[in-house]
Amino acid sequence: MAIKVTVWNEYVHEVGDSAAAKYIRQFYPNGIHNAIKDNIAADDLEIRAVTLQDPEQGLPEDVLNDTDVLVWWGHCAHHMVEDALVDRIQTRVLQGMGLIVLHSGHYSKIFKRMMGTSCSLRWREIGEKERVWVIDKQHPITQGVPDSFVVPNTEMYGEPFGIPNDAHDVFISWYEGGNVFRSGVTFQRGAGKIFYFSPGHETFPIYNNPDVAKVIQNACRWAAATLPPQKTDCWNCDPPVETVTTVNPLKQLDTKDLHEKAE
């Protein structure tokens, strides 16, 4: 059965008549969401692409509930995402839906909600080279990915990265300016798997890079739910208490004298 992937994009940078929008459309004529959709296409992935501009911000209940893995790209419209939608996405992740957050989505409401931290970082936008290194060769996300690959021009993201200390590092990046960054990290929240991957600035054709596409494709397979959907919204509640009855072998014995001696 195919993994149902929904690629979400705020779809702001690519539209309009500004010089910047026209420049970005050179690389992503149908939007970043459709570029990702096309570049990660595989027989085992059933992919739809939606945007913030669509009805119910692209994720009505029927779409969200029919999603195994949600891929999230956002940058300048984080504040426009409704808190009620963030609540619903959080619930789905805790129930087992995978979440892949890309590039500037580190500041998205949903990623910050799931991390519980600032998710801040250093950045520099001069189009420098990035080399992405695999640091966990056994991880499913790195399968078929070379030991390292180059993104010729990118926006630098640098440490310190304000994420929780339960992150599992899968990739680390080096930039021409000397900075390094944990560019690919995974988390577990409830029954849901989360992967953050930083390469992907909107003014460079990074999502057309086959190695970047391979990573996202692998991540969709890894993040797909491995547990049946959970029926509860509460993951911090105490589990139900089961009452177990056992026979007490001392029940019929008079231990009064033993207690008196101990005193």
N, C-alpha and C positions, 0 to 999 in steps of 0.2 A: 504494500500500500504506500502510495506517495506521501511524502511529508508536505504538509500544507504550510507554505511560507507566505507571509504578508510583508511586503517592503513598504515602509511608511516614510514619506518625505514631506517636509513642510512646503516645498515647491514655491519658494519666494525668490531666490537668487536668479532663477532661470527665466523668469517672465518679465515682460515690460519692454520698453524701448530704450532703456538706458544703455550706455556703452558697455557697462559691466555685464548686463544681462545678455547682450548680443555676443560678447566675448565668451561667456560661459556656454552659450548655446552652440558654439563651435564644437565643443566636446560632448555636450549633453543636449542634443537638439530636442529630445523628448523628455527631458528632465532626468535628474540623478536617479530617481526611483526606477524609471524604465531602463536606464543604463545598467543598474545593478541587476534588475530582473533578467535582462537579456544576457548579461555576462556570466551569471551564475546558473544559467539554465542547465538542467540535467533531467534524465528520465525519472529519477526518484524524487524530484522536487516539483510540486505543483505550486506555482508562484503567481501571486497577484500583486499589483502595485497600486497604492492609494496615496492620497495627499491630505494635508491639513485643509485644503480648499474643498474637498469632497463633503457630501452630507455627513453630519455628525462627526466632522473632523476626520473622516476616512475610516473610522473604526466603530460602526454601529455594533450592537450586541451580536447580531448574527454573523458578522465578519470576524469579530474578535473571538467569539466562541468556536469558530471554525478554523482557527489559526493554531498550528503546532509551534511555529517559530515566528516571532515578530522581529523584523530588522528595522532599526530606527535611525533616521538621519535628520538632524535638526541643527540650526545655527542661530539665526537671528529672530526666530519667532517662538522661542521657548515659552515666553510669557503668554502666548495666545492659546496654548494647549489648556483645555479646561481641566480643573482639578478633579471633576467627576470622572473624566476619562482616565486620568492618572490612577484614580482609585480602582477603576475597573481593570486596567492593565495590571496593576499590582496584584489584585486578586487572582487574575489568570496566571501570572508568573508563579505565585505561591502554590497554585493548584497544579503546576507542571508545565505551563507554556514556556518555551525557550525565549530569551530576549538577547538580541545582538545589537549593541549600541556602537555606532560608527562616528569617528572623528569628533566634531564639535558637539556631538550628542552627550559628551561627558557632562555638559552643563544642562542637559534636559531635565525636566521635572521628574520623569520616571526614573532616570538613572540615579539622580541625587536622592530620590525617595528610597530606592532599593539599597543604596550604599549607606545612607544616614550620615554622610560626611560632606565636606565642601566640594570635593571633586575638582579642586582648582589645580592649575599647572602653570608653567612658564610657556610663553609662545613668542615666535618671531616669524614674520612673513616676508621673506626675501627670496623665496624660490630656490632654496638650497637643496643639495642632494641628501637623501636619507638612505641608509642601509639598514634593512630589517633583518635581524638575526633570530634564528630559531634557537631557543634555549631549553625546550623540552621536546626532544626528537621522538619521544614515545607517545605524545599526545595525539589523539585523533584529528585535531585541527591542523596539525603540521604534516599529515600524511600526503606525500606527493609534492610537498613544498620544498624547494632547495634550502640548503643550510643557511643561505642568506640571499637576499635579492635587493635590487636597487630601485628606488623611486627617484627618478632624475631630478624632479623639481617638486617641492612640497612646502607646507607651512611647518615650522619647527614646533614640536611640543616637547617640553623638557621637565625634568624633575626639579623640585619635589612634586609628586602627584598625590593629591589629597584623597586617597581611597583607603578603605579599611585594610587592616593587616591580614585579613584572611584571603587576600588575592593570591591566585596561583599564576605565576608568571610563565607565559608561553612564548612570547616574543619580546625582544628588546631592540630599540633602534638607536643608531648613532647618526649624528648630523654633522655636516661640514663645519659648522660653527663650534663643534666640540661637545655639544650637549648630548645626553643620553636620556632615554625615556622607556618606561615599561609600556610598550606599544600594543601588547596583546595580553590581556589578563582575564581569568575566569573566576566566577563566584558561584556559590550555591545559595539560593534563597527559597526556603520551603522545599517544594518538590521541583522548583524551576532552576534551570541552568542559565547563567548570564555570561556573555562574552563581550568585552570591550576591545575594539580594534581601532587604532588611531589614524592610519593612513587614509586620506580621502578628502583633501581640501577642494572646495567647489571650483576654484579658478585653475585647476590643473586636471588633466585627464586621468587621474589616479585609478578610478574605478574601471578604466579600460585596460589596466595592467593585468595580464593573465595571472600573475602570482597573487595579487591582491584579491582577484575574483576567486581563485582557488581557495584561499583562506576563508573567505566568507561562505563559499559553498560547503567546505568542510565543517564550518561552524554551525551551519544550519542542520547538518546531519547529527552533529554532536549534541546540539541543544534540544533536539526533538525530545519530547516527553518520553521517559522510559517507565513511568509509573501511571497507573490508571488515574483519570481525573478525580480529584478529591472533592467531596461534597461540602466541606466546611470552609468558612472564611477565616477561621481562627486557627493560627499555627502556633500561637504561644499559650494556648489553653492547656491545662493539665489533661492527660489522657483519661479516658473513662476508667474508673476503678472496678476491677473484677473481684468479686468475693469468692475466695477459695476456702472450702471447709475441709479441715483435716482432723483426724482423731488425735487427741492429746493422750499419750500413753501414761501420763502421770495423774490424769484426772481423778482416778479412783484411789490414789494414794494419799495418806495423811502426812503432809510434810511440815506440820506445825512445829515439831521438835527441831527439825533442821533449821528453821528460821530463828527459833529461840536461841539455839546454840550460836548461830552466826552473830546475833546481837550481843 
